[in-house]
Amino acid sequence: MFDNLTDKLDKAFHILKGHGKITDVNVADTLKEVRRALLDADVNFKIAKDFTTRVKDKAIGSDVLTTLQPGQLMVKIVKDELTELMGGETAGVNLSGNPSIILMSGLQGSGKTTFSGKLANFLKTKKNKKPLLVACDIYRPAAINQLHVVGDQIGVEVYSEPENKNAVEIAQNAIKHAKANGFNVVIVDTAGRLAVDEQMMNEIANVHAAIQPHETLFVVDSMTGQDAVNTAKAFNDRLDFDGVVLTKLDGDTRGGAAITIKSVVNKPIKFIGTGEKMDAIDVFHPSRMADRILGMGDVVSLVERAQEQYDEEEARKLQKKIAKNEFGFDDFLTQIQQIKKMGNMKDLVGMIPGAGKALKDVEIEDDAFKHIEAIIHSMTPSERSKPSIIDGKRKIRIAKGSGTKVEQVNQLMKQFDQMSKMMKMMQGGAGKNLMRAMGGGMKGMR
């Protein structure tokens, strides 16, 4: 996410290294590179120019604190300005209605239908809501089928009327159905087009007027850059939507849309899509995103994801096993599964301060644990529960069964032993700190 922009900004700040004070000369050179980095990221020229002017005004003549270098002070100023540019505060979704009605808008191919499912799953699992998905794309039967597939996948009911060609009627009937059957959130997925046209705008405006949604979200493909910003403006002029959803931020995006869309339409980014899975959805936090763009990681989001997978009862059982020296490979496998549920590995690594930069040329795949899992699955139940019985012959058999080398089995055994000793020493916070300990267990096993 924003790898190129992060690298270029890092090079820009490098200009200030070794200087004891921010001056007109060195700040001008730095900001020239910052502006160039933003333009390369597909940020609008005027916005990039205004941004660097504000940074310059704050930076010129600033005294360097005793614990800071000029480069660090500039990073702080840029971080604060980036945060403001992307909205400043985190904006929540309005769920005040009963049912709360959320209208989805956007072009065809922006990921609108998939995101409708992600949002329904998010509200169901994290907000304890009972959502209803509504298929209002009357032009593409495939869109209705797609929404039903998504609904089945996440266990959420989908309301559709395949024979009805009136989107307003379908939406109104769906709301009646929701009220009669105890649904407290209605998510209306509307038709998209390949480009903005009058017919499309009239139809969604009619749906909007008829159902009076509590929340109207504009879904946009972040990889389309400034085109995304221009499309957002066209929709906002007609719908006056409440917030923006940026999809496909996990791709090789230049980031211009994420950085500038708020300043153009003056509406907050509320959610981002970070992958294809139904749980690949994050609330957008401008400050955290600014940290990530500047290569500072996002520890808060990482901890939140870990807490979502944290089971206190399981942690207590695990702590007892550690105290009795009964921690085995089955327990190890369970922890791997919990880490995998937190999201794709590249995204997780990007949340660790400094890790993204240190590993920028390392390919981190979602199947980073596949060799470890294969080795553990090749062990017998007794070997997994009592690793100490695994001798040379057993290692040869395990390596053959897992399609790995004996050296890799030895490496896993050594790291497992080290981690077991570490957790034994940690004891007091073994369960809570297990994620940290797991870092050593995965090193070198990819």
HELIX and SHEET records of a PDB file:
HELIX    1   1 ASP A    3  HIS A   14  1                                  12    
HELIX    2   2 ASP A   24  ASP A   40  1                                  17    
HELIX    3   3 PHE A   45  ALA A   59  1                                  15    
HELIX    4   4 PRO A   70  LEU A   85  1                                  16    
HELIX    5   5 LYS A  112  LYS A  126  1                                  15    
HELIX    6   6 PRO A  141  ILE A  154  1                                  14    
HELIX    7   7 ALA A  167  ALA A  180  1                                  14    
HELIX    8   8 GLU A  198  ILE A  211  1                                  14    
HELIX    9   9 SER A  222  THR A  224  5                                   3    
HELIX   10  10 GLN A  226  LEU A  239  1                                  14    
HELIX   11  11 GLY A  256  VAL A  265  1                                  10    
HELIX   12  12 PRO A  286  ILE A  293  1                                   8    
HELIX   13  13 VAL A  299  GLN A  309  1                                  11    
HELIX   14  14 GLU A  312  ALA A  323  1                                  12    
HELIX   15  15 PHE A  329  LYS A  341  1                                  13    
HELIX   16  16 MET A  345  GLY A  350  1                                   6    
HELIX   17  17 ALA A  355  ALA A  358  1                                   4    
HELIX   18  18 LYS A  370  HIS A  377  1                                   8    
HELIX   19  19 PRO A  381  SER A  385  1                                   5    
HELIX   20  20 PRO A  387  ILE A  389  5                                   3    
HELIX   21  21 GLY A  392  SER A  402  1                                  11    
HELIX   22  22 VAL A  406  MET A  426  1                                  21    
HELIX   23  23 GLN A  427  GLY A  429  5                                   3    
HELIX   24  24 LEU A  434  MET A  442  1                                   9    
SHEET    1   A 8 VAL A 158  TYR A 159  0                                        
SHEET    2   A 8 PRO A 131  CYS A 136  1                                        
SHEET    3   A 8 VAL A 185  THR A 190  1                                        
SHEET    4   A 8 SER A 100  SER A 105  1                                        
SHEET    5   A 8 GLU A 215  ASP A 221  1                                        
SHEET    6   A 8 GLY A 243  THR A 247  1                                        
SHEET    7   A 8 ILE A 269  GLY A 273  1                                        
SHEET    8   A 8 ILE A 281  VAL A 283 -1                                        
END                                                                             
